[in-house]
Amino acid sequence: MNAKDRILFSITAALFAASAWCAPVGLHNAAARASGDKLADAHVVTDVRLDSGSGKLSVSATVAGASFIRIAGQTAVVTGGLMTLAIDADHNAETGKSAAFVNDVKGVESQVEVNVCGVEKSSGGTGKRHCVNGFWGDNLSGASAEAVLAGGAGSGKDKAPIASADIAAPGKTIALQIPYQRAGLAAGDTVRIYVLGWKGPQFGLLFKPVTLKLR
């Protein structure tokens, strides 16, 4: 490697290191907008913010339509999958596997699905959650964002969440914090994160992948 190449390599490495440490990271999809369909708009992700610290990955999403809607004179919550974080935990596309349903995303060690759930009223403790795609409003107490591991314990709506957080009405901002350990991560890791979701009828990559060094 000659002197010029060494300089270019050093600059490239420095830029990579700087971008990896850059947090929080904000992502915006200018093409994503409300269509007027309440059920569809509640799952159209327009912005995502990623941050890290205190042993947790912080995820915040803004959606085009409210999660809380009015149907037949009552308040309901639009439920179901919002987005998936496909995480390349070692920043190496040659290890890991392809993301579920998105074969061109490589090197994924873990996938975290973020769901919106309606929560029942309960006389004691937390009420039953309803996370199946659609809407739910009977005996509604509120809504929650829940993160589950793809391939984790349980199946479908019965999967045990690794993180959860209440969603405040009208529910256009959905945020939660995912403990590193629950997602197979650790402080100091440099990870590549792919945000996957629905673009019309197709499930795929919503934004360019983000490189983040976990604090």
N, C-alpha and C positions, 0 to 999 in steps of 0.2 A: 504494500500500500504506500503510494507516494505521499508527499506532504499535502498536496491539494486534496487527495482522497481522505487523508486523516482529518483534515479540517472539516470537510463536508460530513464525515461520519460523526465527528464530535458535535457539530451543530444539530444534526438529525437526532442524535441521542439526547441532547439537551432539550430539544423541542418535545420529544416524546415524553421525557421525564416531567417537563412542565405541564404538558397536557394531562398526564396521568394523575398529577397531584391536584389539578384544577377541580375544585369542588366549591359550591354545588355546580352541577351541570344542568342547563336548561335546554330542552328540545321543543321545537315548535313546528307544527305541520300547517302551513298556510292554506293547503288545499282542503283541510278538514273543516267542515262547517255544518250547521244545522240544516236539515231538510224539511222539518215540519212534522216528521214522523216521531212521536214522543218515545216510542219503544226503541227505535233505531238510534235516535240522537243521544240517548242516555249512554250509549256504548261507543260513541264516536270520540276518540281521544284526540284533542287538539294540542295539548301541551303536557310534557312530563318533566319533572324536576327530580334529579338524583343527588343525594348527598350521603356522607358517611361520618361516623364518629360515635364514641361511647359504645362501641361494640354492636352497632346497628347500621343497616342500610336503610336510609330514609327515601321513600318513594311518594311522590305527589303527582296526581294526574288531574288535568282539567278536561271536562267533557263538554260536548256541544249542547247537550240537553240535560235538564235536571233529572236526578234519580227519583225524586219525589214528584209524583204526577197526580192529577185528579181523574178518576174514572168512575162513571155512574154515581157521582155525588160524594165519593169517598176518596181519601188519600191512599195512594198505593206507592210501592217502591218497584222500580224496574230492576229486576234481578238478573244474575248470570255473569258469565265471564267478561271481564273488562279488558284485560291485557295479560300478556305473559312475559316475564323477564327470563330470557335464555342467557345463562351466565357461563362464560368461558373463564373459569376460575384461575387458570394458570396462564392466561393470555397466549395460548398456543393452539392454533387451529388444527394442528396435527394430532392432538390428543382429544379425548372426549368423543362425542358423537354428534350426529346431526340433530337439530331441533325438531321436536315433534311437529309434523305437518309442514315443515319448512326445510326441505332437504338441503338448500343451498347455504344455510347457516350451519357452520361447522365448528367443532371443538368445544361443544357444550358439555359441561360437567353437571350442571343442575338447572332445572327450570322451575320458576316460581309463578304460579297462576294467581292473579288477583281477581277476586270475585266480589260482586255486590250482592248483599243478602238482606232480605226483609226479616225483621225480628218480631216475634210474637210478644204480646203482653204476658207477664207472668206474675203470680202472686208472691213468688219468692225466687231470688236468683235471676239468672239470665234466661230469657224465653227461647223457645225453639227457633232456629234460623231456617230460612227458606232461600236457597241460592240457585235454584234451577232457572234456566233462561225463561223469561216472561215477566210477569208482574205479580205482586202479592200484596194484599191489603187487608184481609180479614184479621181483626183483632191486632192491628199493627201498633207496635210500640216505638219502632224506629228502624234504622238501617245500619249495617256495618260493612266495612271493607275487610275481607279475609284473604290471607295469603296461604296457599297450600302448595306442597311440593308435588310436581308431576311425578307419578310413580311412587308417591309416598303412601303411608298407611291409609287403608280404607279405599273407597272408590266413589267417584262422582260426588254427590252432595254429602256423603258420609265421611269424606276425607277430614282428618284432624287438621285444623289450621295451625300454622307455625307462627302466625301473627294476626292480630285483628285490631280494628279501631272503629269507633262510632263515626257515622257520616251525618253531618249537620244539614238540615234542610236549607236550601232546595237541593243540595247534593250535586253541585256542579264541580266541586273540588273534593277529591277522594285521596286521602293520605294515610299512610301507616309506616311503621318502622319494623324491619325484619332483622331479628338477631342473627349475627354472622354465623354462629355455630349451627343454628337451625337450617341454614342454607348451605352448609359445608364450606364456609368462608372463615377468614381470620384477618385481624388487623395487620396491615402491612402488605396484604395481597394486592397485586395489580391485576385487575379483572377487566374483561371486555364484556359489556352488557348489550344485548340485542333486545329492543322492545318490540314485541310482536302483538298484533291485534287484527281486527277486522277492517278492511278497506272495501266497503260495499260487500259483495258476496264472497270476497276472497280473504283468507287469513294469511298474513305475511308480515314483513318487516315494515314498521311504521316510521322509523327514523334511522339515520345512519348510526352504526354501533358507537358506543361510548367507552372510552378507556378511563378507568377510575382507580386510583390507589386508595385503598380503604384505610381510614385513619383510626 
